[in-house]
Amino acid sequence: MKNLLSARAKAIHPSPTLAIDAKAKEMAANGINVIGFGAGEPDFDTPEAIKAAACRAIENGQTKYTPASGTMDLKKAVCAKLLRDQGLAYEPKNVVIGCGAKHVLYNLFQVICNEGDEVILPAPYWVSYSEQVGLAGGKPVVVQTREADGFKLTPAEFRAAITPRTKAIVLNSPSNPTGAVYTRQELQGLAEVAVEKGILVVSDEIYEELIYEGEGHVSIAQLGPEIKELTFIVNGVSKTFAMTGWRIGYGVGDPAIIKAMGDLQSHSTSNPTTFCQSASAEALRNPPAEVKEMVAEFRRRRDYMVDRINAIPGLHCLKPAGAFYVFVGLHGLIGRQLKGRTITDGDVFAELLLEQANVAVVPGSGFGTPEYFRLSYATSMERIKAGLDRIEEFVRQIN
């Protein structure tokens, strides 16, 4: 039989976060008590007002096709949200609705990348950026940031990475996996370089409400008309409103890019789920009180996790300012052994931890930073305490 797979398909690497989560669930299904710190999914339920809006939409017959790029009502709700929260004025022609922020990013790279175009990715980066750029024919250009700089790209590092083939840069604030949040001043420095060089800024703001320190969320698009013109904002309802399964995201930017993404979507998914769009419009227009409660609980979990991790010899982490992840360095364990295996990086550590302690974490290699691993605190405090007890005991056994 002829080879059935394309070279493009063969080049795809599975998402390590979903792979770890699947392995943990498989073990749990076999009766093993696994504690998973893998998937980035709030453990809270979707607020009642949002669920009620979806039910009303279904009862009112909103179960048919909508325009491929989303309903006008949701696009207007996105515009109203950006004006209210960031002071950014957009029109519906600047908005496309997708099946989650991940889908929006995928479509964006498909319509902006020509073969060989370069997209700068500050590392640690979210696992799907590099895969999506590669699938679009682009070339990911990874720039390793430093823990000493809070895992944030500096203007000098940005400038040094730019070549004649540079098409875009991806900024993710708050960050997955580090929880880093760029300040207004830090963004200003990056904006000046982007404007000078004419580089498109893909601003992934999916964790914008989950910030625990500082001035809160600042979008780079807020820093002046020139950088706003060069910015493409990606966001959605999954993280803020505990709506991961509803699959609604949105992109905001240049109308030509928006139209191309809508055209592409018309040949792939068609519209995102109709009644989920109605519920998302309700969420954006009337953010429920439960959001602040979730943020407060995430902060409590973060503080506990950071203190526990930094008390374990061989491990260390910064206190994340946002999102719901702790990015743990294991430099103190590199070269040491357990059961005849040498810990060379986060992949080996994560594999041994799952095998020996039944704890699932995501190795840093998927984020472009191998000597780290990621913990999510989007799980109960009870499970966080139990999981960290297991990690602490596991590390004690390493020689």
Beta strands, then each sheet from edge to edge (+ up, - down):
strand 1: 35-36
strand 2: 95-98
strand 3: 118-123
strand 4: 139-144
strand 5: 166-172
strand 6: 200-204
strand 7: 231-236
strand 8: 249-252
strand 9: 316-317
strand 10: 325-329
strand 11: 337-338
strand 12: 341-342
strand 13: 359-360
strand 14: 362-363
strand 15: 372-376
sheet 1: 1+ 13+
sheet 2: 2+ 8- 7+ 6+ 5+ 3+ 4+
sheet 3: 9+ 10- 15+ 14-
sheet 4: 11+ 12-
end
